[in-house]
Amino acid sequence: IGENVDAGNMERESAKSVPVVAVVTEPRFTQRCREYLEKQKLLDRQHRVEKMPDGTVALPVLGETLAEQHLRELSSRVAPGSTCVLTQLLDPVPSKKAQGSSLAQRLCLEVSRWVEGRGVKWSAELEADLPRSWQRHGDLLLLSEDCFQDKQWKSLEPELWETVASALGVQRLAKRGRVSPDGTRTPAVTLLLGDHGWVEHVDNGIRYKFDVTQCMFSFGNITEKLRVASLSCAGEVLVDLYAGIGYFTLPFLVHAGAAFLHACEWNPHAVAALRNNLEINGVADRCQIHFGDNRKLKLSNIADRVNLGLIPSSEEGWPIACQVLRQDAGGILHIHQNVESFPGKNLQPPRSSNMEKEHCPYPQQIITNQWENGATRDSRRKMLSPATKPEWQRWAESTETRIASLLQQVHGKPWKTQILHIQPVKSYAPHVDHIVLDLECRPCSLVG
């Protein structure tokens, strides 16, 4: 992602690198290879995945070499068609985690020295109040809300922030507060050092510029952004109902080849960043921004695909998603959700509301109707990844039923829905997973 490049350089200056072995493969197979190596406990988490000069990707592995059976497995079963070969990284870059621990030590050393130089007694309480993690945005570091809370720090500002920035190798500092519950997810971020909060990230060849004090940036969404980028959307019209600064809008336009995209967003700061990001990535001519509340969106019957990238739930956008889908051909919904899963607790699937039952004359038919390939819901369950948690599956099935009912209400005729895929994005909190459901929706006339 690039948020710790500076730290990587500092690490290399302070210690001579020991070469590490890595598996080299093409970018499109990176995710599959990474998952296999993780499962086999072969992935080296102390070093970063690196892009090679020829465009291939190197995944560092543990040990002196990798057994022939693993290489065979990678190139034949895990990523057929890939060239999985071994290489040596002579100057490996420490991973974010490895860098973080040594930078935290440096921060403690420099801040404690500086504090004592100001005549303040260094204590275990002050040390415990130092940050252990942060987000790096180029030359700006965003600290989490749970640090520098002790009252003693107040008397040491603003010089304190120059010491912290110097120890962590940045020019600007900001500190996160609570996200405002205002619907626009405005981050309560305070600039501690520097004259503005604008930063730039390059993710998978896409440039994102935004103001960290006004807009959020989630590093955790990288797997979903890469997945979206790998979809084939040539000739498709898309609607992104929660566009933000363009997290998914841009991969759909730049890499997935969408013909046109309607981007909905109601945070004016995010809209300003989105407009700029469309321009700097050269795709502004294929996107129309709809500023305001997407529940009042006037579009209908145009989309081949709808992205609903809002957590903890995008449920308020489901009726609009159904409204914008093409009436003749239908399309695919990508529905984001935070789903709770508690080990050992038997959760019942949510029941559909009375309103849905009234408006949906064939609830059973919607659920169990067979597709042309004869796959009923029971056999489809077996097709899903074994890593799919039962709670994800239950949520997906209840959502599938709800969406089928909404489609019938909106379009006045029965539709068929099919769970194509359930994609985990990240763990949002203990026992809470951010997942994406890919749901295919077709009018019944089209599927027989």
Rosetta blueprint (number, residue, H / E / L):
1 I L
2 G L
3 E L
4 N L
5 V H
6 D H
7 A H
8 G H
9 N H
10 M H
11 E H
12 R H
13 E H
14 S H
15 A L
16 K L
17 S L
18 V L
19 P L
20 V E
21 V E
22 A E
23 V E
24 V E
25 T E
26 E L
27 P H
28 R H
29 F H
30 T H
31 Q H
32 R H
33 C H
34 R H
35 E H
36 Y H
37 L H
38 E H
39 K H
40 Q L
41 K L
42 L L
43 L E
44 D L
45 R L
46 Q L
47 H E
48 R L
49 V L
50 E E
51 K E
52 M L
53 P L
54 D L
55 G L
56 T L
57 V E
58 A E
59 L E
60 P E
61 V E
62 L L
63 G L
64 E L
65 T L
66 L L
67 A L
68 E H
69 Q H
70 H H
71 L H
72 R H
73 E H
74 L H
75 S H
76 S H
77 R H
78 V H
79 A L
80 P L
81 G L
82 S L
83 T L
84 C L
85 V E
86 L E
87 T E
88 Q E
89 L E
90 L L
91 D L
92 P L
93 V L
94 P E
95 S L
96 K H
97 K H
98 A H
99 Q H
100 G H
101 S H
102 S H
103 L H
104 A H
105 Q H
106 R H
107 L H
108 C H
109 L H
110 E H
111 V H
112 S H
113 R H
114 W H
115 V H
116 E H
117 G H
118 R L
119 G L
120 V L
121 K L
122 W L
123 S L
124 A H
125 E H
126 L H
127 E H
128 A H
129 D L
130 L L
131 P L
132 R L
133 S L
134 W E
135 Q E
136 R E
137 H E
138 G L
139 D L
140 L E
141 L E
142 L E
143 L E
144 S L
145 E L
146 D L
147 C L
148 F L
149 Q L
150 D L
151 K H
152 Q H
153 W H
154 K H
155 S H
156 L H
157 E L
158 P L
159 E H
160 L H
161 W H
162 E H
163 T H
164 V H
165 A H
166 S H
167 A H
168 L H
169 G L
170 V L
171 Q L
172 R E
173 L E
174 A E
175 K E
176 R E
177 G E
178 R E
179 V E
180 S L
181 P L
182 D L
183 G L
184 T L
185 R L
186 T L
187 P E
188 A E
189 V E
190 T E
191 L E
192 L E
193 L E
194 G L
195 D L
196 H L
197 G L
198 W E
199 V E
200 E E
201 H E
202 V E
203 D E
204 N L
205 G L
206 I E
207 R E
208 Y E
209 K E
210 F E
211 D E
212 V L
213 T L
214 Q L
215 C L
216 M L
217 F L
218 S L
219 F H
220 G H
221 N H
222 I H
223 T H
224 E H
225 K H
226 L H
227 R H
228 V H
229 A H
230 S H
231 L L
232 S L
233 C L
234 A E
235 G L
236 E L
237 V E
238 L E
239 V E
240 D E
241 L L
242 Y L
243 A L
244 G L
245 I L
246 G L
247 Y L
248 F L
249 T H
250 L H
251 P H
252 F H
253 L H
254 V H
255 H L
256 A L
257 G L
258 A E
259 A L
260 F E
261 L E
262 H E
263 A E
264 C E
265 E E
266 W L
267 N L
268 P H
269 H H
270 A H
271 V H
272 A H
273 A H
274 L H
275 R H
276 N H
277 N H
278 L H
279 E H
280 I H
281 N L
282 G L
283 V L
284 A H
285 D H
286 R H
287 C E
288 Q E
289 I E
290 H E
291 F E
292 G L
293 D L
294 N H
295 R H
296 K H
297 L L
298 K L
299 L L
300 S L
301 N L
302 I L
303 A E
304 D L
305 R E
306 V E
307 N E
308 L E
309 G L
310 L L
311 I L
312 P L
313 S E
314 S L
315 E H
316 E H
317 G H
318 W H
319 P H
320 I H
321 A H
322 C H
323 Q H
324 V H
325 L E
326 R L
327 Q L
328 D L
329 A L
330 G L
331 G E
332 I E
333 L E
334 H E
335 I E
336 H E
337 Q E
338 N E
339 V E
340 E E
341 S L
342 F L
343 P L
344 G L
345 K L
346 N L
347 L L
348 Q L
349 P L
350 P L
351 R L
352 S L
353 S L
354 N H
355 M H
356 E H
357 K H
358 E H
359 H H
360 C L
361 P L
362 Y L
363 P H
364 Q H
365 Q H
366 I H
367 I H
368 T H
369 N L
370 Q L
371 W L
372 E L
373 N L
374 G L
375 A L
376 T L
377 R H
378 D H
379 S H
380 R H
381 R H
382 K H
383 M H
384 L L
385 S L
386 P L
387 A L
388 T L
389 K L
390 P H
391 E H
392 W H
393 Q H
394 R H
395 W H
396 A H
397 E H
398 S H
399 T H
400 E H
401 T H
402 R H
403 I H
404 A H
405 S H
406 L H
407 L H
408 Q H
409 Q H
410 V H
411 H H
412 G L
413 K L
414 P L
415 W E
416 K E
417 T E
418 Q E
419 I E
420 L E
421 H E
422 I E
423 Q E
424 P E
425 V E
426 K E
427 S E
428 Y E
429 A E
430 P L
431 H L
432 V E
433 D E
434 H E
435 I E
436 V E
437 L E
438 D E
439 L E
440 E E
441 C E
442 R E
443 P E
444 C H
445 S H
446 L H
447 V H
448 G L
